[in-house]
Amino acid sequence: MATPADRGRVIGSLVAAFTNDPVLRYLFPDRASYPRYAAAFFGHLFDKRVRQGTIWTIGHGASVAMWDAPAAEHGPADDTLAAQLPADALARVNAYDEAVHAALPTTPFWYLGVLGTHPDHTGRRWGHAVMGAGLRRAAADGLPAILETSNPTNVEVYRRAGWEVALVVPAAPLTIWIMKQPAG
């Protein structure tokens, strides 16, 4: 489980892992500013979750799963993130977040918000390991697990890990796949 001391390594791994991800390329399209804005974005997500005990890592932060427990609050980016992003990027972050959360179930669930592995450490199945920690928590609570992806390549990867497509949301210029693992 991640602690505040892991923040820098986790953010570095996620910035590297998502360099070519469709959502992050949409949110932060300029390659020169991507590292700074993506670091602010992932730092915001880390700070929201670290004290909840819902971030699992392996390899000293090389692979990361950030989960939200069923009672977690969802909403637009806070003032801390707003101060670190230009208005157009913040508007894209909030619009994507609204599209995702409007499509999520209204009943309790565990939410896998971020899963990434630093490119230097791929192929070791560490992503499956850190994802599994949250899935075990969801199963122990008797609740389903939900994730979203806008990377069509990931849909098949998640299917092989037991996830099912529950809903496809067109959110131009992206498509969002909401995926679910049933309770238990």
SELO-452793 format. One record per residue (C-alpha): residue in one letter; residue number from 1; x, y, z. Coordinates in nm, 2 decimals, decimal comma. Example, Ala and Ser with C-alpha at 12.3 -4.5 7.8 and 13.67 -1.06 7.14 Angstrom:
rec zake=A | kollo=1 | X=1,23 | Y=-0,45 | Z=0,78
rec zake=S | kollo=2 | X=1,37 | Y=-0,11 | Z=0,71
This chain:
rec zake=M | kollo=1 | X=0,00 | Y=0,00 | Z=0,00
rec zake=A | kollo=2 | X=0,13 | Y=0,34 | Z=-0,09
rec zake=T | kollo=3 | X=0,23 | Y=0,61 | Z=0,16
rec zake=P | kollo=4 | X=0,29 | Y=0,98 | Z=0,11
rec zake=A | kollo=5 | X=0,66 | Y=0,90 | Z=0,08
rec zake=D | kollo=6 | X=0,58 | Y=0,71 | Z=-0,24
rec zake=R | kollo=7 | X=0,43 | Y=1,01 | Z=-0,41
rec zake=G | kollo=8 | X=0,72 | Y=1,11 | Z=-0,64
rec zake=R | kollo=9 | X=0,79 | Y=0,76 | Z=-0,76
rec zake=V | kollo=10 | X=0,42 | Y=0,68 | Z=-0,83
rec zake=I | kollo=11 | X=0,37 | Y=1,01 | Z=-1,02
rec zake=G | kollo=12 | X=0,69 | Y=0,95 | Z=-1,22
rec zake=S | kollo=13 | X=0,57 | Y=0,60 | Z=-1,31
rec zake=L | kollo=14 | X=0,23 | Y=0,71 | Z=-1,42
rec zake=V | kollo=15 | X=0,35 | Y=1,00 | Z=-1,62
rec zake=A | kollo=16 | X=0,58 | Y=0,76 | Z=-1,81
rec zake=A | kollo=17 | X=0,31 | Y=0,49 | Z=-1,84
rec zake=F | kollo=18 | X=0,04 | Y=0,72 | Z=-1,99
rec zake=T | kollo=19 | X=0,26 | Y=0,92 | Z=-2,23
rec zake=N | kollo=20 | X=0,07 | Y=0,77 | Z=-2,53
rec zake=D | kollo=21 | X=-0,26 | Y=0,70 | Z=-2,37
rec zake=P | kollo=22 | X=-0,56 | Y=0,84 | Z=-2,56
rec zake=V | kollo=23 | X=-0,71 | Y=1,02 | Z=-2,25
rec zake=L | kollo=24 | X=-0,39 | Y=1,18 | Z=-2,14
rec zake=R | kollo=25 | X=-0,31 | Y=1,28 | Z=-2,49
rec zake=Y | kollo=26 | X=-0,65 | Y=1,44 | Z=-2,52
rec zake=L | kollo=27 | X=-0,63 | Y=1,61 | Z=-2,18
rec zake=F | kollo=28 | X=-0,27 | Y=1,73 | Z=-2,23
rec zake=P | kollo=29 | X=-0,20 | Y=1,73 | Z=-2,61
rec zake=D | kollo=30 | X=0,12 | Y=1,94 | Z=-2,61
rec zake=R | kollo=31 | X=0,42 | Y=1,70 | Z=-2,57
rec zake=A | kollo=32 | X=0,63 | Y=1,98 | Z=-2,42
rec zake=S | kollo=33 | X=0,39 | Y=2,05 | Z=-2,13
rec zake=Y | kollo=34 | X=0,26 | Y=1,69 | Z=-2,09
rec zake=P | kollo=35 | X=0,51 | Y=1,59 | Z=-1,82
rec zake=R | kollo=36 | X=0,43 | Y=1,89 | Z=-1,60
rec zake=Y | kollo=37 | X=0,05 | Y=1,88 | Z=-1,64
rec zake=A | kollo=38 | X=0,03 | Y=1,50 | Z=-1,62
rec zake=A | kollo=39 | X=0,24 | Y=1,51 | Z=-1,30
rec zake=A | kollo=40 | X=-0,01 | Y=1,77 | Z=-1,15
rec zake=F | kollo=41 | X=-0,30 | Y=1,55 | Z=-1,26
rec zake=F | kollo=42 | X=-0,16 | Y=1,23 | Z=-1,11
rec zake=G | kollo=43 | X=-0,04 | Y=1,41 | Z=-0,80
rec zake=H | kollo=44 | X=-0,40 | Y=1,53 | Z=-0,75
rec zake=L | kollo=45 | X=-0,53 | Y=1,17 | Z=-0,78
rec zake=F | kollo=46 | X=-0,26 | Y=1,04 | Z=-0,55
rec zake=D | kollo=47 | X=-0,33 | Y=1,30 | Z=-0,29
rec zake=K | kollo=48 | X=-0,71 | Y=1,22 | Z=-0,30
rec zake=R | kollo=49 | X=-0,65 | Y=0,85 | Z=-0,24
rec zake=V | kollo=50 | X=-0,33 | Y=0,80 | Z=-0,04
rec zake=R | kollo=51 | X=-0,49 | Y=0,86 | Z=0,30
rec zake=Q | kollo=52 | X=-0,78 | Y=0,63 | Z=0,22
rec zake=G | kollo=53 | X=-0,54 | Y=0,34 | Z=0,19
rec zake=T | kollo=54 | X=-0,66 | Y=0,26 | Z=-0,16
rec zake=I | kollo=55 | X=-0,34 | Y=0,29 | Z=-0,36
rec zake=W | kollo=56 | X=-0,14 | Y=-0,03 | Z=-0,42
rec zake=T | kollo=57 | X=0,21 | Y=-0,03 | Z=-0,57
rec zake=I | kollo=58 | X=0,48 | Y=-0,28 | Z=-0,65
rec zake=G | kollo=59 | X=0,84 | Y=-0,24 | Z=-0,74
rec zake=H | kollo=60 | X=0,88 | Y=0,08 | Z=-0,54
rec zake=G | kollo=61 | X=0,60 | Y=0,25 | Z=-0,73
rec zake=A | kollo=62 | X=0,69 | Y=0,11 | Z=-1,07
rec zake=S | kollo=63 | X=0,33 | Y=-0,03 | Z=-1,10
rec zake=V | kollo=64 | X=0,04 | Y=0,14 | Z=-0,94
rec zake=A | kollo=65 | X=-0,34 | Y=0,08 | Z=-0,89
rec zake=M | kollo=66 | X=-0,54 | Y=0,38 | Z=-0,75
rec zake=W | kollo=67 | X=-0,88 | Y=0,27 | Z=-0,63
rec zake=D | kollo=68 | X=-1,18 | Y=0,46 | Z=-0,48
rec zake=A | kollo=69 | X=-1,36 | Y=0,28 | Z=-0,20
rec zake=P | kollo=70 | X=-1,75 | Y=0,28 | Z=-0,23
rec zake=A | kollo=71 | X=-1,79 | Y=0,59 | Z=-0,02
rec zake=A | kollo=72 | X=-1,54 | Y=0,80 | Z=-0,21
rec zake=E | kollo=73 | X=-1,65 | Y=1,14 | Z=-0,33
rec zake=H | kollo=74 | X=-1,64 | Y=1,21 | Z=-0,71
rec zake=G | kollo=75 | X=-1,65 | Y=1,55 | Z=-0,86
rec zake=P | kollo=76 | X=-1,47 | Y=1,82 | Z=-1,05
rec zake=A | kollo=77 | X=-1,11 | Y=1,90 | Z=-0,99
rec zake=D | kollo=78 | X=-1,03 | Y=2,09 | Z=-0,68
rec zake=D | kollo=79 | X=-0,86 | Y=2,43 | Z=-0,65
rec zake=T | kollo=80 | X=-0,52 | Y=2,27 | Z=-0,60
rec zake=L | kollo=81 | X=-0,53 | Y=2,11 | Z=-0,95
rec zake=A | kollo=82 | X=-0,70 | Y=2,42 | Z=-1,10
rec zake=A | kollo=83 | X=-0,40 | Y=2,63 | Z=-0,99
rec zake=Q | kollo=84 | X=-0,16 | Y=2,39 | Z=-1,18
rec zake=L | kollo=85 | X=-0,34 | Y=2,36 | Z=-1,51
rec zake=P | kollo=86 | X=-0,43 | Y=2,61 | Z=-1,78
rec zake=A | kollo=87 | X=-0,81 | Y=2,67 | Z=-1,81
rec zake=D | kollo=88 | X=-0,85 | Y=2,47 | Z=-2,13
rec zake=A | kollo=89 | X=-0,68 | Y=2,16 | Z=-1,98
rec zake=L | kollo=90 | X=-0,89 | Y=2,19 | Z=-1,66
rec zake=A | kollo=91 | X=-1,20 | Y=2,21 | Z=-1,87
rec zake=R | kollo=92 | X=-1,11 | Y=1,89 | Z=-2,06
rec zake=V | kollo=93 | X=-1,03 | Y=1,72 | Z=-1,73
rec zake=N | kollo=94 | X=-1,36 | Y=1,82 | Z=-1,58
rec zake=A | kollo=95 | X=-1,56 | Y=1,73 | Z=-1,89
rec zake=Y | kollo=96 | X=-1,41 | Y=1,38 | Z=-1,91
rec zake=D | kollo=97 | X=-1,46 | Y=1,33 | Z=-1,54
rec zake=E | kollo=98 | X=-1,83 | Y=1,43 | Z=-1,57
rec zake=A | kollo=99 | X=-1,88 | Y=1,20 | Z=-1,87
rec zake=V | kollo=100 | X=-1,73 | Y=0,90 | Z=-1,68
rec zake=H | kollo=101 | X=-1,91 | Y=0,96 | Z=-1,35
rec zake=A | kollo=102 | X=-2,25 | Y=1,01 | Z=-1,53
rec zake=A | kollo=103 | X=-2,21 | Y=0,66 | Z=-1,67
rec zake=L | kollo=104 | X=-2,11 | Y=0,49 | Z=-1,34
rec zake=P | kollo=105 | X=-2,36 | Y=0,29 | Z=-1,14
rec zake=T | kollo=106 | X=-2,56 | Y=0,45 | Z=-0,86
rec zake=T | kollo=107 | X=-2,52 | Y=0,15 | Z=-0,63
rec zake=P | kollo=108 | X=-2,20 | Y=0,10 | Z=-0,43
rec zake=F | kollo=109 | X=-1,89 | Y=-0,03 | Z=-0,61
rec zake=W | kollo=110 | X=-1,51 | Y=-0,02 | Z=-0,59
rec zake=Y | kollo=111 | X=-1,36 | Y=0,20 | Z=-0,87
rec zake=L | kollo=112 | X=-1,03 | Y=0,14 | Z=-1,03
rec zake=G | kollo=113 | X=-0,94 | Y=0,49 | Z=-1,13
rec zake=V | kollo=114 | X=-0,58 | Y=0,44 | Z=-1,25
rec zake=L | kollo=115 | X=-0,37 | Y=0,14 | Z=-1,33
rec zake=G | kollo=116 | X=-0,03 | Y=0,19 | Z=-1,48
rec zake=T | kollo=117 | X=0,32 | Y=0,04 | Z=-1,50
rec zake=H | kollo=118 | X=0,63 | Y=0,23 | Z=-1,58
rec zake=P | kollo=119 | X=0,75 | Y=0,12 | Z=-1,93
rec zake=D | kollo=120 | X=1,08 | Y=0,00 | Z=-1,79
rec zake=H | kollo=121 | X=0,89 | Y=-0,26 | Z=-1,59
rec zake=T | kollo=122 | X=0,62 | Y=-0,39 | Z=-1,82
rec zake=G | kollo=123 | X=0,57 | Y=-0,76 | Z=-1,89
rec zake=R | kollo=124 | X=0,61 | Y=-0,87 | Z=-1,53
rec zake=R | kollo=125 | X=0,24 | Y=-0,88 | Z=-1,46
rec zake=W | kollo=126 | X=0,28 | Y=-0,63 | Z=-1,18
rec zake=G | kollo=127 | X=-0,03 | Y=-0,44 | Z=-1,31
rec zake=H | kollo=128 | X=-0,23 | Y=-0,76 | Z=-1,25
rec zake=A | kollo=129 | X=-0,09 | Y=-0,79 | Z=-0,90
rec zake=V | kollo=130 | X=-0,17 | Y=-0,43 | Z=-0,79
rec zake=M | kollo=131 | X=-0,51 | Y=-0,45 | Z=-0,96
rec zake=G | kollo=132 | X=-0,58 | Y=-0,78 | Z=-0,77
rec zake=A | kollo=133 | X=-0,54 | Y=-0,60 | Z=-0,43
rec zake=G | kollo=134 | X=-0,84 | Y=-0,38 | Z=-0,50
rec zake=L | kollo=135 | X=-1,04 | Y=-0,67 | Z=-0,65
rec zake=R | kollo=136 | X=-0,99 | Y=-0,86 | Z=-0,33
rec zake=R | kollo=137 | X=-1,12 | Y=-0,57 | Z=-0,13
rec zake=A | kollo=138 | X=-1,42 | Y=-0,54 | Z=-0,35
rec zake=A | kollo=139 | X=-1,49 | Y=-0,92 | Z=-0,32
rec zake=A | kollo=140 | X=-1,45 | Y=-0,90 | Z=0,06
rec zake=D | kollo=141 | X=-1,71 | Y=-0,62 | Z=0,06
rec zake=G | kollo=142 | X=-1,94 | Y=-0,82 | Z=-0,17
rec zake=L | kollo=143 | X=-1,93 | Y=-0,54 | Z=-0,42
rec zake=P | kollo=144 | X=-1,86 | Y=-0,52 | Z=-0,79
rec zake=A | kollo=145 | X=-1,55 | Y=-0,35 | Z=-0,93
rec zake=I | kollo=146 | X=-1,58 | Y=-0,08 | Z=-1,20
rec zake=L | kollo=147 | X=-1,32 | Y=0,08 | Z=-1,42
rec zake=E | kollo=148 | X=-1,32 | Y=0,30 | Z=-1,73
rec zake=T | kollo=149 | X=-1,08 | Y=0,31 | Z=-2,02
rec zake=S | kollo=150 | X=-1,06 | Y=0,50 | Z=-2,34
rec zake=N | kollo=151 | X=-0,78 | Y=0,29 | Z=-2,48
rec zake=P | kollo=152 | X=-0,93 | Y=0,03 | Z=-2,71
rec zake=T | kollo=153 | X=-0,62 | Y=-0,19 | Z=-2,66
rec zake=N | kollo=154 | X=-0,69 | Y=-0,21 | Z=-2,29
rec zake=V | kollo=155 | X=-1,05 | Y=-0,34 | Z=-2,34
rec zake=E | kollo=156 | X=-0,91 | Y=-0,68 | Z=-2,44
rec zake=V | kollo=157 | X=-0,64 | Y=-0,67 | Z=-2,17
rec zake=Y | kollo=158 | X=-0,91 | Y=-0,62 | Z=-1,91
rec zake=R | kollo=159 | X=-1,14 | Y=-0,88 | Z=-2,06
rec zake=R | kollo=160 | X=-0,86 | Y=-1,14 | Z=-2,02
rec zake=A | kollo=161 | X=-0,84 | Y=-1,03 | Z=-1,65
rec zake=G | kollo=162 | X=-1,21 | Y=-1,11 | Z=-1,60
rec zake=W | kollo=163 | X=-1,37 | Y=-0,77 | Z=-1,67
rec zake=E | kollo=164 | X=-1,68 | Y=-0,73 | Z=-1,88
rec zake=V | kollo=165 | X=-1,78 | Y=-0,43 | Z=-2,09
rec zake=A | kollo=166 | X=-2,09 | Y=-0,29 | Z=-1,91
rec zake=L | kollo=167 | X=-2,14 | Y=0,03 | Z=-2,12
rec zake=V | kollo=168 | X=-1,98 | Y=0,21 | Z=-2,41
rec zake=V | kollo=169 | X=-2,00 | Y=0,59 | Z=-2,39
rec zake=P | kollo=170 | X=-1,93 | Y=0,81 | Z=-2,69
rec zake=A | kollo=171 | X=-1,75 | Y=1,12 | Z=-2,55
rec zake=A | kollo=172 | X=-1,61 | Y=1,28 | Z=-2,87
rec zake=P | kollo=173 | X=-1,33 | Y=1,27 | Z=-2,95
rec zake=L | kollo=174 | X=-1,30 | Y=0,97 | Z=-2,72
rec zake=T | kollo=175 | X=-1,50 | Y=0,65 | Z=-2,66
rec zake=I | kollo=176 | X=-1,52 | Y=0,54 | Z=-2,30
rec zake=W | kollo=177 | X=-1,56 | Y=0,18 | Z=-2,21
rec zake=I | kollo=178 | X=-1,71 | Y=0,12 | Z=-1,86
rec zake=M | kollo=179 | X=-1,61 | Y=-0,23 | Z=-1,74
rec zake=K | kollo=180 | X=-1,72 | Y=-0,43 | Z=-1,45
rec zake=Q | kollo=181 | X=-1,62 | Y=-0,73 | Z=-1,25
rec zake=P | kollo=182 | X=-1,93 | Y=-0,87 | Z=-1,07
rec zake=A | kollo=183 | X=-1,95 | Y=-0,88 | Z=-0,69
rec zake=G | kollo=184 | X=-1,77 | Y=-1,17 | Z=-0,52
